[in-house]
Amino acid sequence: MNTRKILVFANQKGGCGKTTTTVNVGAGLAAEGYRVLLIDLDPQGNLSSYIGFEKDDKPTIGDLMHCAVNNQPFSIPECIRTSPEGMDYIPSAINLASADYFLTSAMSREMVLDRILKREDLPEYDYILIDTLPSLGILLINALACADSVIVPVQAQKFALDGLQDFMNVFSQIKANLNERLRLEGIVLTMAENTNMSGAVRDSLRANYKDYFFQTEIRRSVEATMSTYYKKSLIQTKRSRLGDQYRDLVSEILHKNGDAE
């Protein structure tokens, strides 16, 4: 691809497979030869843990944002780690939980992450993938304000569509007021089962988001839990059915962005 693409994974509801989807889409893109950077924008640090981050003395994304707000010097390359699978990432830490506090008085507080990702010392990547926390607060706004597009994982369960509508309201406000280039990349059904509930959620998503509904769906499987336990992506797990599903999702993403061969 000719230009870098910033792709955010978001949903205000927790437990929808958002982090698992972020990691495995990143692993799938990397397997296709793309240069990928993952950013963990969740104070819980689930993505960081998933890909094998062990606490060190180097700065995290929270440190970067704090320095940016206070006009303190920082180096993005010093913050980037490389996972055992070869993916670059910037981890999160608990200090990110105070973002609402230290961003309150910041100039253009919604654009802090955008300013960081526009710095000249950011290495070249084809895709930057941002995993967000299950909230509609300032960190999510920062992610959407710097993004090119967003993927929304939706769990195939009751009330999932209510949370999706809340998120889409925030999405529309960000697009109208902060980031006019922001677009909905797509909605992916996760934890799907052969049940009436899964079928009803699937049918509703297709009816209401026809042009944005990924054909690939991610099935419910213990494979996902084991993947996080062993800190190994499903993409890199041999004979993984979920890994195959994420490869199919990556193919759809590449097709949407004109990068499919």
PyMOL commands that set and color helices and strands:
alter all, ss='L'
color gray80, all
select helices_A, chain A and resi 18-31+46-50+61-69+76-79+94-102+109-117+138-146+160-177+196-208+210-212+222-230+241-256
alter helices_A, ss='H'
color red, helices_A
select strands_A, chain A and resi 5-9+36-41+81-82+88-90+127-132+149-155+183-190
alter strands_A, ss='S'
color yellow, strands_A
deselect
rebuild
show_as cartoon
